[in-house]
Amino acid sequence: YHFGGIVSSLSSEIIDDIDVYAGGYGVEYGVDSQAVIDISSKNNSPTNFGGKFNLNFLYSEGVLRGKIGEKGFWYAAGRRSYIDLFIGTLTFNAVSIDSFPRFWDYQIKAGYDLNEKHQLFFNLFASGDQFALTLKGENVDEDFRGNTSFESGFEGAGIHLRSFLTERLTSFLSLTRSDFLFDV
């Protein structure tokens, strides 16, 4: 989530299904989790080409989607807050906000049915948040004086082959990479 829980880091336009497994969940999720939130993204496009955009007080967002021939689809969604673009450095009393809170995220996915039993997918997604302030002046305890900043984010990408081997057996072969940032 961005802004401490106000906005999700995934666009609701690309979410197909959300399942929550609190406690007793399947072995495919590992042994280290206390609960699992399984978010499935859409695997189709309703139109050959379309989009949707939203501008509001905190951020702008948009999604574009389309088909790849008769057997494929793609979409790209993104968001960015923009309060930081209108408000530069704010200073009051002993606090100077050097980087107003901001966030961004994007999700890209493409899929193609190779045949009845095999589907190939590519996905790329990322998210970031940043905030910085300076505490200074005689009224600020010297242990707290100075620069304070927060930056967090992640990015991931993958290529996946889903194969329906039998009616009850599905194989997922994935090559993925991910990167995480947390800096205070």
C-alpha positions in Angstrom: 0.0 0.0 0.0 1.0 3.6 -0.6 0.6 6.5 2.0 0.4 4.0 4.9 -2.6 2.1 3.5 -4.6 4.7 1.7 -4.0 3.4 -1.9 -3.2 -0.1 -3.0 0.0 -0.7 -5.0 -2.0 -2.6 -7.6 -4.5 -1.1 -9.9 -8.0 -2.4 -9.2 -8.5 -2.4 -13.0 -6.2 -5.4 -13.5 -7.3 -7.5 -10.5 -9.4 -10.6 -11.5 -9.7 -12.3 -8.1 -8.5 -12.0 -4.5 -8.4 -14.9 -2.1 -7.3 -14.7 1.6 -6.0 -17.8 3.3 -5.7 -17.1 7.1 -3.8 -20.0 8.7 -4.6 -23.2 6.9 -3.4 -22.5 3.3 -2.0 -24.8 0.6 1.6 -26.0 0.4 2.2 -23.9 -2.7 2.5 -20.8 -0.5 5.4 -22.2 1.7 5.8 -22.6 5.4 6.8 -19.1 6.6 3.5 -17.2 6.2 0.9 -16.6 8.8 -1.7 -15.6 6.1 -1.6 -15.4 2.3 -3.3 -12.9 0.1 -3.5 -14.4 -3.4 -4.2 -11.8 -6.0 -4.9 -13.0 -9.5 -4.5 -10.5 -12.4 -6.7 -10.5 -15.5 -5.9 -12.9 -18.3 -7.8 -11.3 -21.1 -8.8 -8.0 -22.7 -12.4 -7.2 -23.4 -11.6 -5.0 -26.4 -9.1 -4.8 -29.2 -7.8 -1.5 -27.7 -9.2 0.6 -24.9 -8.3 2.6 -21.8 -9.5 4.3 -18.7 -8.0 7.3 -16.9 -8.7 8.9 -13.5 -7.4 12.2 -12.2 -8.1 13.1 -8.6 -6.7 15.2 -5.8 -4.0 12.8 -4.7 -2.9 11.0 -7.8 -3.6 10.1 -11.5 -3.9 6.6 -12.8 -4.6 4.9 -16.1 -4.9 1.6 -17.8 -4.5 0.6 -21.5 -5.4 -2.8 -22.8 -5.8 -4.7 -26.0 -5.6 -8.0 -27.8 -2.7 -9.7 -29.5 -4.2 -11.5 -32.5 -7.0 -14.0 -31.7 -5.1 -15.7 -28.9 -3.4 -13.1 -26.8 -3.9 -10.0 -24.7 -1.9 -7.2 -23.0 -2.4 -4.4 -20.5 -0.4 -1.6 -18.9 -1.5 0.2 -15.8 0.2 3.0 -13.9 -0.2 5.6 -11.2 1.6 8.5 -9.7 0.8 10.9 -6.9 1.6 14.6 -7.7 1.3 16.6 -4.6 5.1 16.8 -4.5 5.0 18.5 -8.0 2.9 21.4 -6.7 4.4 21.8 -3.2 8.1 22.3 -3.1 10.0 22.4 0.2 7.7 23.4 3.1 9.2 25.0 6.2 7.4 25.7 9.5 9.0 26.2 12.9 11.8 23.6 13.2 10.6 21.2 10.4 11.4 21.4 6.8 9.7 18.9 4.5 12.3 18.4 1.7 10.5 15.8 -0.3 6.7 15.7 0.1 5.2 12.2 0.3 4.9 10.7 -3.2 4.3 7.3 -4.8 4.2 5.6 -8.1 3.5 2.1 -9.5 3.0 0.3 -12.7 1.9 -3.2 -13.9 2.4 -4.7 -17.4 1.2 -8.1 -18.5 0.9 -9.9 -21.8 -0.3 -13.4 -22.4 -0.7 -15.7 -25.4 -2.3 -19.1 -25.9 0.3 -21.2 -27.7 -2.2 -24.0 -28.1 -5.0 -25.6 -26.1 -2.7 -26.9 -23.4 0.0 -24.2 -23.1 -0.2 -20.5 -22.3 2.8 -18.1 -22.1 2.7 -15.0 -19.9 5.0 -12.1 -19.3 4.6 -9.7 -16.4 6.4 -6.7 -15.0 5.4 -4.6 -12.0 6.9 -2.1 -9.6 6.0 0.3 -6.9 7.8 3.1 -4.9 7.2 5.6 -2.1 9.4 8.4 -0.8 9.4 11.1 1.9 12.1 13.3 3.4 12.2 16.0 6.1 14.8 18.0 8.1 14.5 18.8 11.8 16.5 21.9 12.8 16.6 24.7 15.2 17.1 25.4 18.9 13.8 23.9 20.0 14.6 20.5 18.5 16.5 18.0 20.7 19.9 17.5 19.2 19.4 13.7 19.0 16.6 14.3 16.5 18.2 17.1 14.5 19.1 16.4 10.9 17.7 14.7 7.8 15.1 12.0 8.0 14.0 10.1 4.9 11.9 7.1 4.0 12.0 5.3 0.7 10.5 1.9 -0.1 9.7 0.0 -3.2 9.8 -3.2 -5.1 9.9 -4.5 -8.7 9.4 -7.9 -10.2 9.3 -9.5 -13.6 8.7 -12.9 -14.9 8.0 -15.1 -17.8 5.7 -18.1 -17.2 4.5 -21.1 -19.1 1.3 -22.7 -17.8 0.7 -26.2 -19.1 -2.6 -28.2 -18.6 -1.1 -31.7 -18.4 -4.3 -33.5 -17.4 -7.7 -32.4 -16.2 -6.4 -32.3 -12.6 -2.7 -31.6 -13.2 -1.4 -28.1 -14.2 2.3 -27.3 -14.5 3.8 -23.7 -14.0 7.3 -23.1 -15.2 8.5 -19.6 -14.3 11.6 -17.6 -14.6 11.3 -14.6 -12.3 13.4 -11.8 -10.7 12.5 -9.4 -8.0 14.2 -6.5 -6.1 13.1 -4.8 -2.9 14.1 -1.5 -1.3 13.6 -0.2 2.2 15.7 2.7 3.3 15.0 4.8 6.5 
